[in-house]
Amino acid sequence: MNQASFKLDLAELTAALQDTPLAGWAEALPQTLAPRLAPDSHGDLPAWQAAIAALPDIRARQVDLNAPTIRIGAADEIDAATRERIETALRQLHPWRKGPFDIFGLHLDTEWRSDWKWDRIAPHLAPLAGRRVLDVGSGNGYFALRMAGAGAALVVAIDPMRLFLMQFEALRRFYDTGRAFVLPLGIEDFPERSETFDTVFSMGVLYHRRSPLDHLIQLREALRPGGELVLETLVIPGGAGRVLVPDGRYARMRNVWFIPTVAELERWLARCGLRDIRCVDEGPTTVEEQRSTDWMRFESLAQSLDPADPTRTVEGHPASRRAVLLARRPGAA
């Protein structure tokens, strides 16, 4: 791989969107992405590209996207030296936050047990088989691959963090992800009223937005009429009209703006023109679900909680609690 000319293979994505309102947007993607993937666009990008280039050129014979730990390749498909080479390269892409993954017998124990979240959400979804899906704030593509495993016809996963793209591209070295793509973009990079996707996911994004209602409108406009929104975000206990606006940090995070109650979040969704709103899951985030590991060696949730009272953050706010809400854009396809 030439570090100076790193490019994404967008041919399949462009073909999949050719008969949609996003056809022109897809055609322009190479020009859109070029400056974001230039070697001087991020100080670590050349090193990440070198890590991907160091991976062996092999293809997995056995793949399972429907298991809690996504499996790409079996342990007996490679020898110990090749596995060590893979591990050395993948560790250059630290930290691994979403997962877990098993790559030819190498277990990537990521910060999040993302499979736990998926297990809470999946039973409530409109079936993904044959649907076009947008995953906003996708991270490294763990959820996008689970969506593809559930039969989605197309998954466009977007996250502006280029490290997460590189992690996904590392996985693609061993397995043609086919219907799933990760792009270094945000929802604001989509044209208004694209109305292309049958299902739109926004998980762990809303509280990072300075204007949460604008974000909800952007998500709605990406849906086709009748499409389903899946929203997962931080919430606080209480009824309608209550919103936490942290003064400074929340759980040691600097960019948390608004954390509503579930009842208030339902009001926000309704104000943004969404219907059939329902909360399908709500509960605390535990230190078993989000924690430091050998593949994510930075501090994690445990260090964000008050050691004398784990129901509070270190700043004194209510501890991390998350809810999943589903809603529908009115109309029919």
Buried (B, 14 or more C-beta within 10 A) or exposed (E): EEBEEBEBEBEBBBEBBEEBBBBEBBEEBEEBBEEBBEEEEBEEBBEBBEBBEBBBEBEBEEBBBEEBBBBBBBBEBBEEEBBEBBBEBBEBBBBBBBBBBBBBBBBBBBBBBBBBBBEBBEEBBBEBEEBBBBBBBBBBBBBBBBBBBBEBBBBBBBBBBBBBBBBBBBBBBBBEBEBBBBBBBBBEBBEEEBBBBBBBBBBBBBBBBEEBBEBBBBBBBBBBEEBBBBBBBBBBEBEEEBBBEBEEBBBBBEEBBBBBBBBBBBBBBEEBEBEEBEBBBBEEBBBEBBBBBEBBEEEBBEBBBBEEEBEBBBBEBBBBBBBBBBBBBEEEE
